[in-house]
Amino acid sequence: MPPPSRPVGPDAAFTVTEGVAYGLTRSTMRSARWATPHAGVRVEQSATALQRLAALQRALPAHAFFCGPTAAILHGFPLPGPLRSRAWEEPFIGVPTGCNRIRRPHTTGRMLSVAPHDVLDVDGIRCTSPLRTWAELAEFLGVGQLTAISDRLLSRRDPLASREDLERMHLRFLGGRGSKNRRLAVDFADGRSESPRESELRVLLVQAGLPVPESNVEIFDGARFVARVDMLYREHRLVIEYDGDHHRDPQQWSRDQSRRAELESLGYRMTVVTARDFDDLPALLARIRRLLAHTPA
């Protein structure tokens, strides 16, 4: 089939080899219509980040795969903004030990020791498995952030691994980069946590020497369900809630106030933590300590 009169590629993101097979000339593919994020890859402005990554994979050797932070975003793991941007813009590409490390501009090449079950497909893109990716992320993330990913792996709603799996993977790479953070992330992991910020807040409290709170506890008034709270110090009847931006919605705010009134009527105290509190951690920790020190009779 002859190519159309205007230079349209086989997809929004494609390799030069695919473009030639489609009928485009190399000269045509140097036009301003397409950007060249990586050697041998052409993309239209409308191409998604996932389409760009898939095209890059098709330009790589068959034994290459995405790893580290780039694999993490393919698995939907929470990453801090700067690392997430880097994972898309400078993809991390792994090859098995003994193969030549990928050396391409705007990529980060790694040579990794991988077992057969360490690499799989996500949406048709080869990348390290969730567990293998978690092990690598210890190099890039703090304990709280890595614990948030550990919590995702253990999630009681959709578990991707068991605590024993985390232990085995940690021991497999014991002594490597980030090993100490990974050890703590296993110890702190709690599959009942339901958001990255909840996980980070829990780790912050524990590392500050405060007791470990229960995560996502259901509270009843007799047989009547009242609320599921983010964190609870049961003995102190203290509820800690992390409120993200969606709590600014007027209807959500109204529901939050009714819920709070219900809990307070049952003798619970509540403190709300927001993203701004993470900018002044000493003040946040002092607040929680004061609340724990004044347990109601």
N, C-alpha and C positions, 0 to 999 in steps of 0.2 A: 504494500500500500504506500503510495507516494506521500511524502510529508505535506502538510497544509502549506498554503502560500506564505503565511507568517510563521516565524520560528517558534513553534510550540513543541515542548519536549514530551517524552512519553509519560511523564508524571511531574508533580510539582517539585520533586527532588529526584535526581537520577545521576547515574555515573556517566562519564564520557563514553565509555564502551557501550552503554545502553543507548545513549544518544546517537552514536554512529550506526548501531543496529536499527534504530528507528528511522534513519535516513538523514540525520542532521550532519552537516560538515563540521570539522573542528573549528574552522573559521567562524561559522555561524554561532557555535557555542561559546565564542569569546565575546559575543555581543553584550550590551548593557542589560539585556532582558534578564540574564541570569547572574546571580552572585556565585562566587567560588569560595565557600567557607573552608573547603579542604581540597587538596590536590586531587584531581580526577572526579570531582563532584560538582554538579551544577544545581542551583535551586532557584525557584521563583520566589518572589516576595511573599506569596500566599502560603508557602510551605510551612508546615508545623515543625516544631523542634523534633518531634518523633520521626517525621518523614525525613528530615535532614540526617538524623542518626542512622536510620535504616539505609539510606543511600550511602553513607560513609561505610557502614558495615559491608555493603556489597562491593565496595572498592578495596576492601582489606583482604588479606589472605584468609583462606577458609578456616585456619586454626585460630584466628584472632577472635577475641570476645571483649565485651565491655566489662569493666570491673570497678571496684571502689565506689566513689560517689556517683559515677554515671550509672552503675548497676543499681545503686540505691534508689535513684529517681525512677528507674524502670519498675522497681518493686513497690514504689509508692511510699518509701520511707521518708520520714520528716528530716529535713536537713536545714541548717541555718542558711539564710538567704545568700550570702557571698559564696559559700561552698556549692550551693545548688546552681548558682549562675555559672560557676567555673565548670561544674559537671556537664552542663549543656555546651558551653562555649569552647572548652578545651577537654573533650571527652577522654576519659581514662580507658586505655586499651591494653588488655593483657594478652600474653601469649604463654604457652606452656614452657617450663624450664627446658633449656636446650635449643629453643627457637630464637631467632634474631628479634630483639625488641623492636617494636614499631617506632620508627623515627619520622614523624610527620609534623610539619608546623601546626600549631594550634591543637596539639593533642599531647597527652601524657602517656608514654609507653611504659609498660611494666612486664617483667618476666616473673611468672608466678608458678609455684608448685601447686598443681591442681590434680585432684582425683577425678575419675569419670563423672561422678555425681555432683561435682562442683560447678559444672557449666550446664545451663539449660536455655530454653527459648522463652522469651516474654514478648508477646505480640509479634512473633517472628524475628526477634532480635536476640542474638546470642549474648548471654551475660552470666556472671557468676550467680550461684544460687543465693537465696536469702541468707542462709547461715554463713556461707563463705564470704558474702558481702559484709555481713555484720562483723566478722572477724577483722576484715580489712579496715573498716570504719574506725576502729579503735585508734588508729594513727591520726585521724583527723578531728575527732570529737572529744569534748569533755565528758566527764562521767555522767552528768545529768542528761546530756544529749544522747549518749550511747545507751543509757538506761531506757530512754524513751523508745529507742528502736528495739531493745530487748523486750520491753513491755509489749510492743506490737507483735513480735514473734510469738510471745506467750499468750496473746490475747485470748481470753476465754470465749469471745464471740467468734473469732476466726483464727484459731491457732495455726501458726506456720512451723512451730518447733516446740519441743519440750525443754524444761530446765536441764534435763540430762543431755539433750542435744547441745545446748549452750556450753555446758561443762566440757563435753568431749571436744567441741570445736576450740574452746579456749585452751585446753591442754595440748591440742595438736599444734598450736602456734605459741605455746608458752615461751616467754622470754623475747618474743618479737616486738615490733613497734606497737606501742599502746597496750602492752600486756597488762600493766597495772590497772589502767582504766577499764579494760575488758573484765578483769577479775572482779572489780567493784560493781560493774554493771550487771554481772551475773548475780552477785549477792543481793543487789538492790532490786532486781527485776520483780515485777508484780503484774501478772496478766489481767488483773482487775482494773488497772488504769485505762482510761479511755481517751486521753489526749496527751500530746507531747508536753504541754505546759504543766499538766498535772504531774507527770512523771518527773520533770525537772524540779518542780516545787517540792515534791516528796523527798527527792535526793538532797536538795538544799537543806531541808529540815533535819534529816538524819545526819548529814555531814557536819551540821552545826551542833550536834550532840543532843538534839531533841528526840523524844520517843518516835517510833515508827507509827504513823497514822494508818488506819484502815482505809482502803480505797473503794470508792463507789459502793457505799453501804446503803441498803434500803431501810428506811425508818417507817415504822407502823404505829398507829394509835389503836391498840387492840388488833383487830383484824383489818382495819382500814389502812391502806397504803397512803403515806403522806408524801414521801420524797425519796429520791436516791441522791445522796450527797457525794461530792467529789472526795472529800477526806473527812475522817471522823476520829477524834480522840474521845472514845466512848466514856472512859472513866471521868473525864473532865467535862463531858457533855458539850464539847466544842466542835463545831462544824467549820471546815475551811472550804470555800468555794473559789475556783478560778473562773473569772468571767472574761471571756473573749469579746471581740467587737460585736458579735451578734446580739449580745445582751443589751446593746444600746437601742435596739428596735423597741418602739413604744409598747407593743403587745408583749414582747418577751420581758421587758422591764416590769410590766404590770403583773405578769405571771410570777416573776421572781419575788416581787414584794408579797404577794399572797402566800407563796411558799414559805418565805422567811417568817411571816406572821404565824403560820401554822407551826413551824418548828419552834419558834420562841414560846408559843403557848404551851408546848410540851416540855418546856424547861431547857431547851437547847440554846446555846449562844452561837452566833455566826459571825465570821469575819470573811470579807471578800478580798481576794487578791486579783490584781490586774497586771497587765504588761508593765505599767509604770512602776509598780512595786519592785520589779526586777532591776530597776535603775538605782535603787537604794536598798541593797540587801541588808545592811546592818539595821536599818529602821524596821524592815519587814520582820526580821528575826526577833528584834526586841519586842515588837507587838505580840508575836505569837508566844514568846516567853511570858510576857505579862498576863496574857489570857490564861495560860496553863498554870500560872502561879496562883490565880484567884479562882479556884474551883468552887462552884456553888455547893453549899451544904446539902 
